[in-house]
Amino acid sequence: ALYLLFADREPGPEVVCVATAREQANIVVREAQSLLRSNPILRERADCQRNAILLPEGKGRLVAMGRDPDVLWGKHVSAAVIDEVHAHAHRHLWDGLNTATAGRSQPLVLCISTAGQRFGGIYDELRDYSEQVLEGKIDDPHWFAWISAADDDVSWDSVEAWRQANPGLGESVQLEELAVVAQAAVTPAAQVAFKRYHLNQRVSSAEGLVPADVWRDGQRERPQLPDSCVVGIDLASTTDLSAAIVAYDIGEIWWVDPIAWTTKRALSGSRGKLYREWHEAGYLRLAGTDVIQYEAVRQWLSLIHISEPTRLLSISYAVFCL
């Protein structure tokens, strides 16, 4: 941020540090002020105020701001540093910054973030694009990306995974500290949090019911199934996912066939990207435009014994579904 203020050769540089809360952005500005005061040359060329660094005669400034995109309209931003992009639920701020930098000859928007959840937000969009650039699928010489994350096939509690995701291991992050946190992650939810915040891996949910290694171990070839099963159904009241499973007792384990339903509107909602992937893969069916139509569930249930002659031993469902 200081380089962009002093040495970017932009006339009247306007650098903004952005976070979901202005106080978080102020931390970046205060760190920049501390660096400036430690340099005898730079501290003579700027004035440190409460939440800003100003160049003399109004020739430039570095300021902090929250996530409200409305304050950007009319500004002539030359550079922006966005902290923790994963915490921004919408793309409004990103669009506002790109609009505010349009008149600059060499604008720069720098994003720094921990991994986000797979909910189709702006973080997902930026990371997907970055990965395609890094893989050579997209040719964009104006886009630079650096992603430090553990490989999915490396055990989350191994030193190898920790080194992959933490280039500063031993300096900014200590191996012993990670080991303590990993040892305390005994629940699936805690392990998901560790993977997200310490291994920079994207997760589908902050509350993982089944650990990923257990889930992968369950992905096997479909066996010969018995002629009886049990069914569990959880219907959404309006627009959330309705889901059902058919479970077969095949000895020491159970074989489970899942299915879910949603609406057409949900495919364009906050989790639309994830839902579209599931829909294309055949795991998610459409049952209505705005509200889930339960008739689709009834038809599916009535067809079980037709497609695969099966005796239903029991059907379990939520009480409010009656």
N, C-alpha and C positions, 0 to 999 in steps of 0.2 A: 504494500500500500504506500509506503514512503517513497519507493522508487517511482511509482506511478505518479506521485505528487510532484517530485522534484526533477526527475530525469526522463520523463516520458516524451518530452518535447511537444506536448499538446498545449496550445494556447489556452490560458486560463483553465488549468486542469480542475476537474470536479470529481473527486473520488468518494464513493460511498461504501460504507461497511454495513452489510445487511444481515439481520438475523430475525427469527420469529418474534423475539422480544428486543426492544431497543437496548435494554440493559446488557443483553448478551453481545450486541453489536458494540456497545461502549467498551467492553473488555478489549476488543481488537484495537479500538482507537487509543485506549490507555496504554496498551503495549507499544503501539507506535510512538506515543508521546514519550514513553520511557526510553526507547531507542534514540529518539531525536535528542533528548536532553543529554544523553551520554556522548553525543558527537559534537565537539566544539564548533565545527563548521556549520552543521545543519541547524543547530539551536539558535544561531544568529540570524537565520534566514526565515524563521517562522515563529508564530505566536501560538502557544498551547492554551486553549480555552477548555471549558468543562468537558464538552463532548466533541471537540473539533480541533483541528490544526489548521491555522490560517496563514496564507502567504501575505506579505505586505501589499498594500494598495489594492486589495481585492483580486490579486492575480491567480488565486487558486485556493482550494480548501479540501480537507479530508473530514468527512462527517459520518456520524452513526445514524442509522434509521431502522425502524421496525419493519414489519412485513406489509404495512399498508401501502398498496401500489399507487393510491391516489396522490400521495405527496410527490410522486415522480413527474407528474404531468407538468410541463413547462420547464423542467430542468434540462441541463445540457451535460449529462454525465459522460465523463471520459473513461472512467474505469469503475468497476464494482467488485467487491469481494463479498460473496454470499456464503454465510456460515451455516452448516447443517441443513443442506437442501432437503434431506429426507423429512424434515419436520414441517415443510411447507405442503399443505394439503392440496393446494390449487396452483395453477400456472400463472395466475394474475400478476404476481410480482415479476416473474421471468419475462412475461410479455411487456410489462411496464419498463423494465430495465432495457430491453432491446429497443424499445421505442425511444427511450431517453438518450440512447447512445447513437442513434441513427445519423446525426449530423456531424459526428466526429470522424476524423481522417483515419485513426487507428484505435478504435475503442477496444477495451478488453474487459470481459466478464469472467471472473475467476470463482469457481464453485468448489467448496470444501465440504465433505460430508461423510458421515458414517453410513453404512448400508441402511436402506429403507425396507419396508415391507412391500410385497408384491401386490399392490393395490391399484396399479395403473395411474399413479400420480406423476407429478413432474419429475421426481427423482427417477422413477422407472423409465420415463421417456428419455431422460438425459443419459442414464447408464446404458440403456439398450443401444442408443445411438453411439455412445463412446465405444462400446464393445464391438460394434460393427465397423467402426473406423479402425480400431486396433487390429481386427481380424482381416482388414483389407476389403471388406464387402462394400464399404463406402469410401470414396475418395474425397476427402475434405481437408485441404491443406491449412485451413483456418481453424481447425479444431484439434486441440491437444488434450489427451486424456492419460491419466496415470491411475491405475487401479491396483491396489495391494489387497489381495484377498486370498484366503486359503482355498485350495482346490476342493471340490465337493467329494472327491474319492479319498481324501486324506482324513484320518480320524481327527475329530474336533479337539480331543484332549491330548494331542501329540505335540511335541516340541516343533516338529516339522511344520505343522499347520500354523503354529504361533509365529514362526519365523517368516513364513510366506506372507502373512497378513500384517506383520509389524516390522518394517525395515529398520526402525529405530530400536529394536529389541536389544536391551543391554544399556541403552542410553536414555531415551525418553520413556521407555517401558521396560520394566525389569522382569526377567524370567521368573523369579521367585514370586512376584506379585500375581502374575498370570496363573501360576501353579496353584496358588491359594484359592483364587476365584474359581478355577476349573474344578478343584476338589470339592468346593462347596456347591457346585451346580449338580445336585443330585436329582432334581425333578425335571421332567421334560420342558417345562416352561423356562426354567433357569438355564438349561442347555441351549434353548433357542435364543435366549437373550445373550448368552456368551458368544454364540456363533455370529450374531448380528453386530454386537458392539465391540467384540475383541477380534473376530476373524473377518469382519466386513463381508459376510455372506448375506445375500438377500433371503428373507424367510417369508413364507406365506401367511404366517400368523404369529403374533407375539405369545400365544398360548398354545404351544404344540402338545397335543394329546399323546401322539405316538412318536417316539424318537425316530429320527431319519434312518438310523442304522437298522432298527427293528422293522420299519416300513420297507426298506430295500430288501431285507431278508424274506419278507412275505411275498415278494414278486416272483412267483414261480409259474411253471406251466400248469394249465388247467387240468385237474385230475378227473378221474371218473367219479361223478357225483352220485350220491344216494338218491332214492326216489322220494325223500321227505326233506322238509326244510322249515325254518321259522322266518318270519318277516317282521321287520321293525320299521315304523313309519313316523316321521316327524314333519308335520305340515306347518308351513309358514302362515301367519295370519293374513298377510297381504302381499308384500313384495320381497321378503327375504327368501332364502333358498328353502324349498321343500325337498326332503330327502328320504330315501328308503334303502334298506338292504335286504338281501336274501341270503341267509346263512345256512350252511350245510355242515353237519357233524361228520367229519371224515376220519374219525379216530382220535389221534392225539391233538389235532388242531381243527379249527373251523375254517371252511372256505367261504369267503364273503364276496358277493356281487353287489356293488353299490350303484345307485342312480340318484340323480337330483334334477329338480325342475326350477325354472325361474321365468321371468317375464322378458319380453323384448326390450322394454325400457331399461331393465337392469344391465343389459349389454352395453349401454352407453353411460352408465352411472359411474360412481367413484371407483368401483371395482370392475368396470367394464372390460378392461384389457385381460384380466385374469379369467373372467367369466367367458369371454370369447374364446380364449385358448381351450378351456374345458369343453365348451360347446363344439368346437371344431374337432376335438379329440373324441367326442361321443360320450363324455361323462355327464354332460349337462343338457337337458332338453328344454325347449320352450313350451310354456303352457299358459298362454295369454299375453296380452299386450301390456296392460298396466297392473293387473292383479292376477295372481296365480289361480288358474282354474283347476279345481280339484278333480274335475271329470277326467283329466289326463292321468291322474294317479289311479283313479278307479279302473280306467281302461287297462293300464299297465298291470294292475293286480289281477284283473280277470284273465289276462293273456298268459300269465305265468304257466298255468297247467296246460295251455294249448301248445306253446312253443317247446316246452320241456315237461312232459307229463310228470307232475310233481304233487305230492300230498302235503298240504299246509298243516303243520302241527299246531302252530299258533301265530297270531298277529298281534303285535304290541304297538301301541300308539299313544301319543300325548293326549291327556284328558280333554284339553280345550278343542281337540279335533272332532269330538263327538257332534 
